[in-house]
Amino acid sequence: MTAKERIRELIETQPDDASYDEILRELAFERMVERGLADARAGRVVSNEAMGKRIQRWQR
């Protein structure tokens, strides 16, 4: 499915009274999810343990 087809499909699933901002938020969310899944498939991930250590350093 092309990006244009996916966007069209996503817009069509929104309620008729959806605002421009609501549709844009939905499109942005979809893009973030797709990027995250692509990162996971490519092995660009951080373990829970490593993330826990990062968070601990932020809290200092």
C-alpha positions in Angstrom: 0.0 0.0 0.0 1.4 3.4 -0.9 1.6 6.2 1.6 -1.1 8.1 -0.3 -3.4 5.1 -0.1 -2.7 4.6 3.6 -3.4 8.3 4.4 -6.6 8.2 2.4 -7.7 5.0 4.3 -6.9 6.6 7.6 -8.8 9.8 6.8 -11.8 7.7 5.7 -11.9 5.9 9.1 -12.3 9.2 10.9 -15.8 10.4 11.9 -17.4 13.0 9.6 -17.2 15.7 12.2 -13.5 15.1 12.9 -11.6 18.4 13.0 -8.5 19.2 10.9 -6.3 19.0 14.1 -7.8 15.6 15.1 -7.1 14.2 11.7 -3.5 15.5 11.7 -3.0 14.0 15.2 -4.2 10.7 14.0 -1.9 10.8 10.9 1.1 11.8 13.1 0.3 9.0 15.5 0.2 6.5 12.7 3.5 7.7 11.4 5.2 7.4 14.8 3.9 3.8 15.2 5.1 2.8 11.7 8.5 4.3 12.4 8.8 2.5 15.7 7.8 -0.8 14.1 10.4 -0.2 11.3 13.1 0.5 14.0 12.1 -2.7 15.9 12.3 -4.8 12.7 15.7 -3.3 11.9 17.0 -4.1 15.4 17.2 -0.5 16.5 15.9 -1.1 20.0 16.9 -0.5 23.6 16.4 -3.2 26.2 14.3 -2.5 29.3 17.4 -2.8 31.4 19.3 -0.2 29.4 16.4 2.1 29.3 16.0 1.8 33.1 19.6 2.9 33.5 19.1 5.8 31.2 16.1 7.0 33.2 18.1 6.7 36.5 20.8 8.9 35.1 18.2 11.5 34.0 16.8 11.6 37.6 20.2 12.6 39.1 
